[in-house]
Amino acid sequence: MKPQAVAALAATALALLLSACSQVVDQAYEGYPPSSDLKLASFSGATSVYGSVNPDSDARTLVRDSYAKLGTSQYTISSRTRDDEIKRVAHDKGADIVLVAIRVPQSSQYYAPALVDDNGNLFVLAPYASNNTTAVATGHFQGSPPLPANGADVEYVVTFWRRATTS
C-alpha cells in the first residue's frame, strides 16, 4: 500500500474514532424534567465549564446561586472527553454552566476533572465557586487523585445548568 493511502486510511480511522467518542456526551444526555416547570432566563450564548470533585455539593451551590439543572450526561468511556464536545452539547441545550465530574465506575472517589483541548492536550478544569451569584474559577482540587492513565475506564458525570429567573 502506498504511503499516501496509508496516511489517508489512518486519518479516516482517527476521524471516525473521534466522531464516535465525541457523540457520547450528546447520546447520553437526559433532560431533567423538574426544570421544565421553572422559568429560565434566556441562554446567555456563552458557556463556562467547571470541574467538580463533589457534584452533589456543587449542585446545591448552583441551585443557591439561582441556576436550574437542565440535564445530565453520564457515561463510561476509556478515552478522554473533548472540551469542544462538552461546549457544543452545552450550547445545543442552552446551558450557561457545565459541571464535569470524573470517577472510576461504581466508585465514590472523584478525580480532578480534566478534558482534552483542541490540540489534544489534557487540562484540569477549574472548580466552580460562588461569589455573589457570579460563577468564578478559583483554586485547585487539592487532595484529589490524578486521572488514571488513558485507556482505563472512567465515568463522566456532566451536568448542564441555566440561570433561573426569580420572577
C-alpha positions in Angstrom: 0.0 0.0 0.0 1.3 3.5 -0.9 2.2 5.8 1.9 -0.5 8.3 0.8 -3.1 5.6 1.0 -1.9 4.5 4.5 -2.0 8.1 5.7 -5.5 8.7 4.3 -6.7 5.4 5.8 -5.2 6.4 9.2 -6.8 9.9 9.0 -10.2 8.4 8.2 -9.9 5.9 11.1 -8.9 8.7 13.5 -11.8 10.9 12.3 -14.3 8.1 12.8 -12.9 7.3 16.3 -13.1 11.0 17.4 -16.5 11.3 15.9 -17.8 8.2 17.8 -16.2 9.5 21.1 -17.5 13.0 20.7 -21.1 11.8 20.2 -21.2 10.1 23.6 -21.9 13.3 25.5 -24.9 14.1 23.4 -26.2 10.5 23.2 -26.0 10.0 27.0 -27.9 13.3 27.7 -31.0 13.0 29.7 -33.1 16.1 30.4 -34.1 16.9 34.0 -37.9 17.1 34.0 -38.4 19.4 37.1 -36.6 22.2 35.2 -39.3 22.3 32.6 -41.6 23.7 35.4 -39.2 26.6 36.1 -39.0 29.9 34.4 -35.5 30.0 32.9 -33.5 33.1 31.9 -32.6 33.3 28.2 -29.5 31.4 27.2 -26.6 33.8 27.5 -24.9 32.3 24.5 -21.7 31.7 26.5 -20.9 28.5 28.4 -18.5 28.2 31.3 -17.2 24.7 32.0 -16.1 23.8 35.6 -14.8 20.7 37.3 -16.2 19.1 40.4 -14.9 16.5 42.9 -18.2 16.9 44.9 -21.0 17.2 42.4 -23.8 17.0 45.0 -22.4 19.9 47.0 -21.6 21.9 43.8 -25.2 21.3 42.6 -26.6 22.7 45.8 -24.4 25.7 45.4 -25.6 26.2 41.8 -29.2 26.0 43.0 -28.5 28.5 45.7 -27.0 30.8 43.0 -30.3 30.6 41.1 -29.3 28.0 38.5 -31.6 25.2 37.3 -30.3 21.8 36.2 -31.2 21.2 32.5 -29.9 17.6 32.3 -27.1 15.1 32.8 -24.8 13.1 30.5 -23.4 10.1 32.4 -21.3 7.6 30.6 -18.3 5.4 31.0 -15.5 5.6 28.4 -11.8 4.6 28.1 -10.8 7.7 26.2 -10.9 11.3 27.3 -13.8 13.7 26.5 -13.0 16.8 24.4 -13.7 20.3 25.7 -15.3 21.3 22.4 -17.8 18.4 22.5 -18.9 19.5 26.0 -19.3 23.1 24.8 -21.2 22.0 21.7 -23.7 20.0 23.6 -24.0 22.8 26.2 -24.7 25.3 23.5 -27.3 23.0 21.9 -29.0 22.6 25.3 -28.7 26.3 26.2 -26.5 25.7 29.2 -24.7 28.7 30.8 -22.7 26.4 33.1 -21.5 22.8 32.9 -20.1 20.8 35.8 -17.8 17.9 34.9 -17.0 15.2 37.4 -14.9 12.1 36.7 -14.6 8.9 38.8 -13.8 5.2 38.5 -17.1 3.4 37.7 -19.1 2.4 40.8 -16.7 4.4 43.0 -17.5 7.4 45.2 -13.9 8.8 44.7 -13.8 11.7 42.1 -10.7 12.7 40.2 -9.5 16.2 39.5 -11.6 16.6 36.3 -9.8 17.0 33.0 -10.8 17.4 29.4 -8.9 17.4 26.1 -8.3 20.7 24.3 -8.3 21.4 20.6 -4.6 20.4 20.4 -5.1 17.0 22.1 -3.7 18.1 25.4 -5.2 17.1 28.7 -6.0 20.0 31.1 -7.6 20.1 34.5 -10.8 22.2 34.9 -11.1 25.0 37.5 -13.6 24.3 40.2 -16.9 26.2 40.5 -17.2 28.7 43.3 -19.9 31.1 44.3 -19.3 34.8 44.6 -22.4 36.8 44.9 -24.2 34.6 42.4 -21.5 35.0 39.9 -19.5 31.9 38.8 -15.8 32.3 39.2 -13.0 29.9 38.8 -10.8 29.7 41.9 -8.3 27.3 43.5 -7.4 23.8 42.7 -8.5 20.3 43.5 -6.2 19.7 46.4 -6.2 16.1 47.7 -7.9 14.7 44.6 -6.1 11.8 42.9 -4.7 12.2 39.4 -6.7 10.9 36.5 -5.9 7.3 35.6 -3.8 6.6 32.5 -5.6 6.9 29.2 -7.2 3.6 28.3 -8.6 3.0 31.8 -12.4 3.2 32.1 -13.6 6.4 33.8 -17.2 7.5 34.4 -18.1 11.1 33.4 -21.0 12.8 35.2 -21.6 16.0 33.2 -24.5 18.3 34.4 -25.8 21.2 32.4 -27.2 24.4 34.1 -29.0 27.6 33.1 -29.9 30.6 35.3 -33.5 30.5 36.6 -35.4 33.8 36.9 -36.7 34.9 40.2 -39.9 36.4 38.9 
